[in-house]
Structure formats: C-alpha cells, structure tokens
Amino acid sequence: MSAPMPNGLKHHLPEDFVPSDFDFVIGRGKQVKQHSGNQRLYNEIRAVADDYTSGDKARKSFLLSQLVSQVYENSPDAGFVKKDPATGRWYAVEDALARTSAAQAVRDCLHNHYKSSRQFKQQRRRQAKHSNSPVSPDQVIMNMNMLPPSMARSVTPDEAFYAHQGASKPLVTFPLSSSSCKNDLFSILASAFANKTCEQEDPFEPVPIQEPALLTTDTSMRSSHARDNGRSKMQSILHSIDMALEMPVSNLEDLPAQVPGFPAITPSLEPQVDGLFADSLFQI
C-alpha cells in the first residue's frame, strides 16, 4: 500500500504518465466521469451504499477511509491524480484533496440522498433556467384555455409582448367582465364631461367643452332678479306708449294724467326751437 501525499504537497508524475484503470482522475466533464478508474470507484461505492446511507457519522467516515485506501492499494504509484493546467503534467494530490474527492464521488453516486451532489445541482440549474425562459404568446393562450371559466383572465397584447420578449415585467390580469363594468375609466370620464359638452350636428367634429361659469350662485340670482325687474319696467313703458298713441291728446302735459305710470312732462322739458328751423316748423 502506498501512503498518500502529505497535505499541501504535490507529487509530480512522469511526463509520459497516463492514468490507469485503477487511478481516480479529479476533474470535471464527461470524459473524466467516464474514466475507467472513476467508474471502478463508483461501483465500489454502490456496493456499500446501503451500509453508508443507514450508518451514523462515524460509520460513514470509516467507509470513506476504506474507499480511499482501496484506491491507493490498487494504484500504489498514483491513486488520486489531477492534471496541472499550467504545465499539463499529472500529479498525485494530497490526502485532504483525495478524501474530499472520494466524498464527492459518494454524494454523486447517492445523489437521491444528498442535495450537494452534482446531479442535484444540475437539476436545480435546469429548473432555474426553465423558469426564467421567455413564454411565447401561444403558450400563454394555451394555458388560459386550460383554466376553468371561473378563473378565466384576459391578457393584453402588451402583456403577451413582454412575455414573448422574456421581460421581467409581471403580467397584470383583469377579469373579462371588466370591459362592461360601469366603473371603468371610459364611463367615469363620460359621466364627468357629459353635462359640460356642447352638442354638434357633425359627428366627425370634436365636441367642445363649455366654458365654466364664472359667477357664483348668489351673484347669478341677483343678476336674474335685476333682469326680471328691468324687463317688467320696459314692458310697462311700452304698454303706456301704446295707450298714448291710441288716444287723442291735446296737450302733452295732460298725458301723465291719462296714462298711468307715464312720466310727467313739464314745460321745462319741452324742446326749444328757434331760427330758420323754427320758422319752417311752424309753417308746417
């Protein structure tokens, strides 16, 4: 039996060294996993799988030490080997790395029992990649068709576009009945501006909005009352004039007595005429 290398030391192997069927190659990739020496250790792990999974911590440590010792017994000159990426030469690893590699091989073979196995990590990465993959609009529609009617939701074209592009924007869904809801934005705006718009005969012309009233309620009432009083006085004056035109009057001063409400006319208010215009007027 060849003793493993002390921790922290590297034992470079000959330049023409090639891992044998009894050497365990430390590395990644399909080629390393399929190496005959690695497959041999995997078979030995499967042989003690039941004993290893059912044992306590001390039992597992003992079985792991046996697996490492068996590799060194089968390959006294190498055992656990690794390729130096700087020089391209193979070297035998130290004892700590040998036990760590053997423990990882146990977890990989018994991946159903360990979340730290490579198989479990690969499966978790695939699931994460699948969950982050973009969803096509056809897939969204197909998923919506599979829902029962009570859970049906509508997806807008913008939401389907974001899903197709793989954007992180969350889809916001609304019930299909929301388009006919009286509380939607269009109905609210229509009810708010319905009483403030002017009717147009041309349906293609924009509907103007009436100017807001600048007067307060109190001011509007006073203005309306003043208009009514003025209208009543004007009607009374016009009525008095009509009556005055229909009855003969010899003197304008008698008109107020004959027509109630007509303003009194005094001599001082009579027009004064003289000159040529007065002469011509009297000739008439």
ABEGO torsion letter per residue (X at the ends): XBBBBBBGBBBBBBAABBBBAABBBBEBEAAAAABAAAAAAAAAAAAAAAAAAABBAAAAAAAAAAAAAAAAAABAABEBBBBBAAAGBBBBBBAAAAAAAAAAAAAAAAAAABAABAAAAAAAAAAAAAAABBBBAAAAAAAAAABBAAABBBBBAAAAAAAAAGBABBBBBBBAAAAABAABAAAAAAAAAAAABBBBABAABBBBBBBBBABBAAAAAAAAAAAAAAAAAAAAAAAAAAAAAABBBABAAAAAAABBGBBBBBAAABBBBBEAAAAAAAAX
